[in-house]
Amino acid sequence: MTPDTATRSRLSAQQEAMLWLSIAAILTTAIGFSWNPTPFAQALAAIFVACAGIHAVIAYGTQQALILFIACSAIAFAVENLGTATGFPFGVYHFEVGADLPHIGLIPVIVGPLWFGAGYFSWTVASVLLDGADRQLNRPFNFVALPVVAAFVMTQWDLVMDAPNATIAKVWIWHDGGGMFGVPLSNYLGWLLTSWLIFQAFALCLRRGGVRPDSRMNLKLPATGIVFYVGAGLTHIVPWIMGQTGKAVDARGYGWQVHDIREATVAILLFTMVFTALLAALRLLRQASSNNGPTTSSQDETA
């Protein structure tokens, strides 16, 4: 190795270390403060969306990432406005948060980008679970299966965050309450449907764009997506550890102990998002082991 090569290698290692430190700092701050709907939490949400955009640009290119963002935001705003106006597909609700923000129809402007941020990282996790299906969307199975799996991965996030955000924080209000600590089952079915529409649009855009099977340089990019996905859920551990007390009441007047909602949220988190992220991480580790392991020559195979 020449001195110039060694210097470039050290710089590259330093840059990568700084990148991972930056990611750790963003996630640690988000986990610590995003559970409370303050202006600072909204700023952290904007950073989260920006990270998803950067990740998409690296993974698919600027043009494809922009198309994904536009498609996701358009579908999210259309369905959310339909939902607040008619009650379909989520149920009857309205937003309390973001009253001072610009709106698109009845929906605060930040909602569409948040669908992209959470949706994109859910898509990344689902792609890993299906062995890089996002790179082989010309196959009918991948084109159909990946949006379905990604929709379930995405809805797991809503399963974790909707009850504390709606019933405790009152970020949005369910007019008729619901059995899941004030959240109706229709909400989760609506998330599943909306997520599927978004991810089917993702699949169509990427297939038309011709994403190559070998376009990922290494496994660190999807690993980053997994970390961001699970990090979005881990923020709900903080208020549980803090031992919040009090009573939360939904729009029907039904009440629950705040600590009970927090504890149930952590239980759901562990056995949905954390488990799914673990499966994806193990899939990546197996792939890395396979890539780094000894190869069998064609002569040995025919011997």
Secondary structure, DSSP 8 states (H G I E B T S, - for coil): --HHHHHHHHHHHHHHHHHHHHHHHHHHHHHHHTTS-SHHHHHHHHHHHHHHHHHHHHHH-HHHHHHHHHHHHHHHHHHHHHHHHH-TTT-SEEE-TTTTS-EETTEETTHHHHHHHHHHHHHHHHHHHTTSGGG-TTSHHHHHHHHHHHHHHHHHHHHHHHHIIIIIS-SEEETT--TBTTB-HHHHHHHHHHHHHHHHHHHHHHHHHT--TT---SSHHHHHHHHHHHHHHHTTHHHHHHT--SEEE-TTS-EEEHHHHHHHHHHHHIIIIIHHHHHHHHHHHHHHHHHHS----HHHHH-
